């Protein structure tokens, strides 16, 4: 087993661990190092596939709690703007994309670490605007959830409803992302094989993370995760 494969499997394991513990953040952990290890054009579809894989088992429970009034405009705007991000993914140079992915994670890691949240009640224009931003981000970098995470965490809904909203959002935007990647010719057989190879350590990480979640402080672990993502992305940015 070569060193590149070992590092790739380790990234998937850590991504799953973060996803299982915090309920989000897998793409933010995985996309920057995977872009460095396998190139951005492969890292984006692999990351989207693994995020879809993680969210799918939670979908039935999420549908029972989701607040469509809040989530619907976000999802519509995201789906409509994913192709714009895909265009950027196809046009940009690999080094530019890698640095864009790393910079995106750095910005939102700092925002989450600082405890900043969107203020005020959810509004249609705000929801649509953030959904549009997220769609472009997902299409270009494989990381689409951070703006919506910040937005929904600031809302008045109880935590189970917020988690349900985020789970369904990830499924919808990931589905749109996969269709875009397929249309752009980036969802190849080789990419599917790479994602299948990483699915096992990713799943192990998710299961282990779920157990860790019950033993450790959720808030403290999230802070450590965001700090880790910041440091990894900072290294990728200048690599």
C-alpha positions in Angstrom: 0.0 0.0 0.0 1.6 3.3 -1.1 1.8 6.4 1.1 -0.7 8.3 -1.0 -3.4 5.7 -0.5 -2.6 5.6 3.3 -3.0 9.3 3.6 -6.2 9.3 1.5 -7.8 6.6 3.7 -6.7 8.5 6.8 -8.4 11.6 5.6 -11.6 9.7 4.9 -11.5 8.2 8.4 -11.0 11.6 10.1 -13.8 13.1 7.9 -16.2 10.4 9.1 -15.1 10.8 12.7 -15.9 14.5 12.5 -19.2 13.9 10.7 -20.3 11.3 13.3 -19.4 13.5 16.3 -20.5 16.9 15.2 -23.2 16.1 12.6 -21.4 18.3 10.0 -18.0 19.3 8.8 -16.9 16.2 6.8 -16.5 18.1 3.6 -14.6 20.9 5.3 -12.2 18.3 6.8 -11.8 16.2 3.6 -11.8 18.6 0.7 -8.6 20.5 1.3 -6.3 17.5 1.9 -8.0 15.4 -0.8 -7.5 18.3 -3.3 -3.8 18.2 -2.4 -3.6 14.4 -2.6 -5.7 13.6 -5.7 -6.3 17.0 -7.3 -9.4 19.3 -7.0 -11.2 17.8 -10.0 -11.3 14.4 -8.3 -11.6 15.6 -4.7 -14.9 17.6 -5.3 -16.9 14.6 -6.6 -15.4 12.2 -4.1 -16.3 14.6 -1.2 -19.9 15.1 -2.5 -20.4 11.3 -2.8 -19.2 10.7 0.7 -21.4 13.5 2.2 -24.4 12.0 0.4 -23.5 8.5 1.7 -23.3 9.9 5.3 -26.6 11.8 5.2 -28.7 9.1 3.5 -29.4 6.9 6.6 -30.6 9.9 8.5 -33.1 11.0 5.8 -36.3 9.2 7.0 -36.0 10.6 10.6 -35.2 14.1 9.2 -38.3 14.2 7.0 -40.5 13.9 10.1 -39.0 17.0 11.7 -37.9 19.3 8.8 -39.3 22.9 8.6 -40.1 23.3 4.9 -41.0 27.0 5.2 -37.4 27.7 6.2 -35.6 25.1 4.1 -37.5 25.2 0.8 -36.1 28.6 -0.5 -32.6 27.6 0.6 -32.8 24.4 -1.3 -34.3 25.9 -4.5 -31.7 28.7 -4.6 -28.9 26.2 -4.0 -30.0 23.8 -6.7 -30.3 26.6 -9.3 -26.8 27.9 -8.6 -24.8 24.7 -8.4 -24.2 24.7 -12.2 -22.5 28.1 -11.8 -20.0 26.6 -9.3 -19.5 23.7 -11.7 -18.6 26.0 -14.5 -16.0 27.5 -12.2 -14.7 24.0 -11.3 -14.3 23.2 -15.0 -12.6 26.5 -15.9 -10.2 27.1 -13.0 -6.7 25.8 -12.8 -6.1 23.0 -10.3 -3.8 25.1 -8.1 -6.4 27.9 -8.0 -9.1 25.5 -7.1 -7.1 23.9 -4.3 -6.4 27.3 -2.8 -10.0 28.3 -3.2 -11.1 25.2 -1.3 -8.6 25.8 1.5 -9.5 29.5 1.7 -13.2 28.7 2.0 -12.6 26.3 4.9 -10.4 28.8 6.6 -13.0 31.6 6.5 -15.9 29.4 7.8 -13.7 27.7 10.4 -12.9 31.1 11.9 -16.5 32.1 11.7 -17.6 29.0 13.5 -14.8 29.2 16.1 -15.7 32.8 16.9 -19.3 31.8 17.6 -20.6 34.3 15.1 -24.2 33.7 13.9 -26.6 35.3 11.6 -28.9 37.7 13.5 -32.6 38.2 13.1 -35.5 36.0 12.0 -35.2 33.8 8.8 -36.3 35.8 5.8 -37.0 34.7 2.2 -34.4 37.0 0.7 -31.7 35.9 3.3 -32.6 32.3 2.8 -32.5 32.5 -1.0 -29.2 34.5 -0.9 -27.4 32.1 1.3 -28.8 29.1 -0.6 -27.4 30.7 -3.8 -24.0 31.2 -2.2 -24.0 27.6 -0.9 -24.9 26.2 -4.4 -22.0 28.0 -6.1 -19.6 26.9 -3.3 -20.7 23.3 -3.6 -20.3 23.2 -7.3 -16.9 24.8 -7.3 -15.3 23.3 -4.1 -17.5 20.4 -2.8 -18.2 22.5 0.3 -21.7 24.0 0.3 -23.1 23.7 3.8 -21.1 26.2 6.0 -23.2 29.4 5.2 -26.4 27.4 5.8 -25.0 25.8 9.0 -24.3 29.3 10.4 -27.8 30.5 9.4 -29.8 27.6 10.7 -27.9 27.3 14.0 -28.9 30.9 14.7 -32.6 30.2 14.3 -35.3 29.6 16.9 -35.8 25.9 16.1 -34.8 23.3 18.7 -31.6 21.3 17.9 -33.4 18.2 16.6 -35.2 20.3 14.0 -32.1 22.1 13.0 -30.2 18.8 12.6 -33.1 17.6 10.5 -33.0 20.7 8.3 -29.3 20.4 7.8 -29.5 16.7 7.0 -32.2 17.2 4.3 -30.3 20.2 2.9 -27.1 18.2 2.5 -29.0 15.5 0.7 -30.7 17.9 -1.7 -27.6 20.0 -2.5 -25.5 16.9 -2.8 -27.9 15.3 -5.3 -27.9 18.5 -7.3 -24.1 18.5 -7.1 -23.8 14.9 -8.3 -26.1 15.7 -11.3 -24.0 18.7 -12.2 -20.7 16.7 -11.9 -22.2 14.0 -14.1 -23.3 16.5 -16.7 -19.8 18.1 -16.6 -18.1 14.7 -17.1 -16.4 14.8 -13.7 -18.3 11.9 -12.2 -16.3 9.2 -13.9 -15.8 5.5 -13.2 -12.4 6.2 -11.6 -14.0 8.8 -9.3 -16.7 6.3 -8.2 -14.0 3.7 -7.5 -12.1 6.2 -5.4 -15.3 7.1 -3.4 -16.1 3.4 -2.9 -12.6 2.8 -1.6 -12.9 5.7 0.9 -16.5 4.8 2.0 -15.3 2.0 4.3 -12.9 4.1 6.5 -15.4 7.0 6.3 -18.2 4.8 7.6 -15.9 3.5 10.4 -15.2 7.1 11.3 -18.9 8.0 11.4 -19.7 5.1 13.7 -16.8 5.9 16.0 -17.7 9.5 16.0 -21.3 8.8 17.1 -19.9 6.9 20.1 -17.5 9.7 20.9 -20.4 12.2 20.8 -22.0 10.5 23.8 -18.8 10.7 25.9 -17.4 14.1 25.2 -18.6 17.7 25.2 -20.1 18.5 21.9 -19.2 22.1 22.0 -15.5 21.4 22.9 -15.1 18.8 20.2 -16.6 21.1 17.6 -14.1 23.8 18.6 -11.2 21.4 18.3 -12.6 20.2 15.0 -12.8 23.8 13.6 -9.3 24.5 14.9 -8.0 21.3 13.2 -9.7 22.2 9.9 -8.2 25.7 10.1 -4.7 24.4 10.5 -5.0 21.7 7.8 -6.5 24.2 5.3 -3.8 26.8 6.1 -1.1 24.2 5.3 -2.9 23.3 2.0 -3.3 26.9 1.1 0.5 27.4 1.0 1.5 23.9 -0.1 
